[in-house]
Amino acid sequence: MLTQKIVKVGIIGGGLMGRELLVLAGRWDALIEHPVRPVITAIADTSDSAREFFTKAGVSESYSDYKQLLESKNVDVVYIAVPHNLHQEIYLAAINAGKDFLAEKPFGIDLNAAQSISDALVGKKNFVRVSSEFPFYPGAQAALKEVKSGRLGEIVEVRSGLLHSSDIDPLKLINWKRQKKFCGEIGVLGDLGMHAAHIPLRLGFRPTSVFAILDDIITHRPDAKGESIVCDTFDNAVLALRAKSSESIREFPMFWEMKRIAPGEINTFYFTATGLTGGVRFSTRNPAVYQTFTLKDGKQIWSEIQPGYNTNWPVVTGHIFEFGFLDALLQMWASFLAEREGSLGDRFACASVAEVLDSHKVFAAALNSHQSRGQVLIA
Ligand SMILES: NC(=O)c1ccc[n+]([C@@H]2O[C@H](COP(=O)([O-])OP(=O)(O)OC[C@H]3O[C@@H](n4cnc5c(N)ncnc54)[C@H](O)[C@@H]3O)[C@@H](O)[C@H]2O)c1
C-alpha cells in the first residue's frame, strides 16, 4: 500500500470551476495508488458568498485578496480559475511567489499576455500546466492512440471542436464571458478554443495558416436591472486551417469549431481524424463509444467500440460504468499532480504552457483573418 503525500491546494477564484475542484477532491479515493492526496486548504475570491461555499465545507483559510493566499505556507499548489483579464496578473504573482499551479485556459487574455506569462517561467522552477479535461475521456484517449498507431496512413483531414448553447437565450443576463474587456478580444476562441486545439497540438498537427469566420450573434444583453448592455464578444468561431505533421510533407485541412450558440448542443466536444487507410472519431454527444475506420476487401467500414471506464489513471470504478465530464476533471487532476510528483510515467499529461501558447498564436491569427477576411499565415 502506497503512502500518499498530502498536497495542500489553494484555489483562487471560487466560481464554477473552483467549486468543481473542491468537489472532486472528495472523490480522490476513486484513484488507485495515486502518489498524492490533494487537500483544499485555502480559498481566495473577492466575493464573500463564493468563499462561503468553501468555508462551509471546512476550508480553513479564506482570503478576499489572492496575494494573501499566495503568501500562505499552507498552500503547495494553486488552482487559478478567474476571468481572463486577471490571468496575467495572478499567474505572474503565483510565479513570483514560487507556487506551482494549474492555470485555466486561455492562459492570458491574448497572445501578448500568454507570451509574458510564458517568458516569466523561463529559468523558474514552478510546475505549471493548463486545464483542458476533454482529452481524458476514454474515447478521446483511444482516438489519440489510434492516430499514433499510424493506421490512418496519409492524413486526409482533422476536425475538432466544442459546441454548446449556453448563450442561445438572448435574454440571458450579461456576464464577464460576454464582454471583451474581461473575456478578451478573441472572445469564444479564448473561452473554448483550447478544447478544440489540445488533441491536434498534442498529436503534432501544426497549423500553418488560418481562414476564420468569427460571429458576434447577440450584440446586447440585459443586466440584472434590465438595462441593455453591449455584448461585444464573438459567440462562435469556425477556423479552416492548413496543418502539417512530421509524417508528411503535404499540408492537410484541419477544422476547429468553437461555439457558445450551437443550437441542439449542450456541451459537445469532438475529434475526428481520417486518413487514406484508417480513421477515428469521438464525440461526448455519445461518450460511451468511439469509431474507427478501415478498408477491407474494397469495403469502407466504420466500426463502433465501447472503451468502457478505461482511464488514464487507474480507478476503483467498475469498467462497465459510464464516464462523464466530472470523471474527466478527476483524471486531469490525477495527471497534473502525478506529473508534478514525477510519477506520471507515459500516461497522458495535461496541456503544457508551450501548447497553450501555440493555441494563442492560432487565435491571434484567426482574429487577424476575420478582420482582413483573408488567409493568415501562422508564425
Ligand atoms: N476547463 C473548463 O472546462 C472550463 C470551464 C469553464 C470555465 N473555465 C475557465 O475557468 C476560468 C474561470 O471561469 P469560471 O467559469 O469558473 O468563472 P466564474 O465567473 O464562475 O468564477 C470566477 C470567480 O473568480 C472570482 N474573482 C473575480 N475577481 C477575482 C479576484 N481579483 N481575485 C479572486 N477571485 C476573483 C469571481 O468572484 C468568481 O467567483 C476562466 O479562465 C474560464 O475560461 C474552464
Ligand as a Chemical Component Dictionary entry (heavy atoms), coordinates in Angstrom:
data_LIG
# 
_chem_comp.id                   LIG 
_chem_comp.type                 NON-POLYMER 
_chem_comp.pdbx_formal_charge   0 
_chem_comp.three_letter_code    LIG 
# 
loop_
_chem_comp_atom.comp_id 
_chem_comp_atom.atom_id 
_chem_comp_atom.alt_atom_id 
_chem_comp_atom.type_symbol 
_chem_comp_atom.charge 
_chem_comp_atom.model_Cartn_x 
_chem_comp_atom.model_Cartn_y 
_chem_comp_atom.model_Cartn_z 
_chem_comp_atom.pdbx_ordinal 
LIG N1  N1  N 0  -11.765 23.800 -18.138 1  
LIG C1  C1  C 0  -13.031 24.065 -18.344 2  
LIG O1  O1  O 0  -13.807 23.218 -18.827 3  
LIG C2  C2  C 0  -13.583 25.399 -18.010 4  
LIG C3  C3  C 0  -14.957 25.619 -17.926 5  
LIG C4  C4  C 0  -15.409 26.895 -17.568 6  
LIG C5  C5  C 0  -14.500 27.912 -17.339 7  
LIG N2  N2  N 1  -13.158 27.670 -17.460 8  
LIG C6  C6  C 0  -12.160 28.741 -17.223 9  
LIG O2  O2  O 0  -12.053 28.919 -15.809 10 
LIG C7  C7  C 0  -11.810 30.284 -15.509 11 
LIG C8  C8  C 0  -12.916 30.773 -14.577 12 
LIG O3  O3  O 0  -14.165 30.540 -15.199 13 
LIG P1  P1  P 0  -15.466 30.231 -14.331 14 
LIG O4  O4  O 0  -16.477 29.718 -15.300 15 
LIG O5  O5  O -1 -15.120 29.429 -13.128 16 
LIG O6  O6  O 0  -15.845 31.721 -13.920 17 
LIG P2  P2  P 0  -16.808 32.206 -12.728 18 
LIG O7  O7  O 0  -17.256 33.561 -13.104 19 
LIG O8  O8  O 0  -17.837 31.177 -12.411 20 
LIG O9  O9  O 0  -15.809 32.276 -11.488 21 
LIG C9  C9  C 0  -14.773 33.205 -11.420 22 
LIG C10 C10 C 0  -14.556 33.552 -9.959  23 
LIG O10 O10 O 0  -13.425 34.429 -9.874  24 
LIG C11 C11 C 0  -13.728 35.366 -8.837  25 
LIG N3  N3  N 0  -12.882 36.546 -8.932  26 
LIG C12 C12 C 0  -13.053 37.650 -9.705  27 
LIG N4  N4  N 0  -12.060 38.523 -9.471  28 
LIG C13 C13 C 0  -11.228 37.944 -8.562  29 
LIG C14 C14 C 0  -10.013 38.345 -7.933  30 
LIG N5  N5  N 0  -9.439  39.524 -8.203  31 
LIG N6  N6  N 0  -9.448  37.513 -7.026  32 
LIG C15 C15 C 0  -10.024 36.313 -6.744  33 
LIG N7  N7  N 0  -11.170 35.886 -7.313  34 
LIG C16 C16 C 0  -11.752 36.702 -8.215  35 
LIG C17 C17 C 0  -15.211 35.669 -9.031  36 
LIG O11 O11 O 0  -15.780 36.270 -7.881  37 
LIG C18 C18 C 0  -15.752 34.280 -9.317  38 
LIG O12 O12 O 0  -16.165 33.620 -8.139  39 
LIG C19 C19 C 0  -11.746 31.003 -16.852 40 
LIG O13 O13 O 0  -10.402 31.086 -17.255 41 
LIG C20 C20 C 0  -12.520 30.105 -17.793 42 
LIG O14 O14 O 0  -12.126 30.201 -19.145 43 
LIG C21 C21 C 0  -12.702 26.435 -17.749 44 
# 
loop_
_chem_comp_bond.comp_id 
_chem_comp_bond.atom_id_1 
_chem_comp_bond.atom_id_2 
_chem_comp_bond.value_order 
_chem_comp_bond.pdbx_ordinal 
LIG N1  C1  SING 1  
LIG C1  O1  DOUB 2  
LIG C1  C2  SING 3  
LIG C2  C3  SING 4  
LIG C2  C21 DOUB 5  
LIG C3  C4  DOUB 6  
LIG C4  C5  SING 7  
LIG C5  N2  DOUB 8  
LIG N2  C6  SING 9  
LIG N2  C21 SING 10 
LIG C6  O2  SING 11 
LIG C6  C20 SING 12 
LIG O2  C7  SING 13 
LIG C7  C8  SING 14 
LIG C7  C19 SING 15 
LIG C8  O3  SING 16 
LIG O3  P1  SING 17 
LIG P1  O4  DOUB 18 
LIG P1  O5  SING 19 
LIG P1  O6  SING 20 
LIG O6  P2  SING 21 
LIG P2  O7  DOUB 22 
LIG P2  O8  SING 23 
LIG P2  O9  SING 24 
LIG O9  C9  SING 25 
LIG C9  C10 SING 26 
LIG C10 O10 SING 27 
LIG C10 C18 SING 28 
LIG O10 C11 SING 29 
LIG C11 N3  SING 30 
LIG C11 C17 SING 31 
LIG N3  C12 SING 32 
LIG N3  C16 SING 33 
LIG C12 N4  DOUB 34 
LIG N4  C13 SING 35 
LIG C13 C14 SING 36 
LIG C13 C16 DOUB 37 
LIG C14 N5  SING 38 
LIG C14 N6  DOUB 39 
LIG N6  C15 SING 40 
LIG C15 N7  DOUB 41 
LIG N7  C16 SING 42 
LIG C17 O11 SING 43 
LIG C17 C18 SING 44 
LIG C18 O12 SING 45 
LIG C19 O13 SING 46 
LIG C19 C20 SING 47 
LIG C20 O14 SING 48 
# 
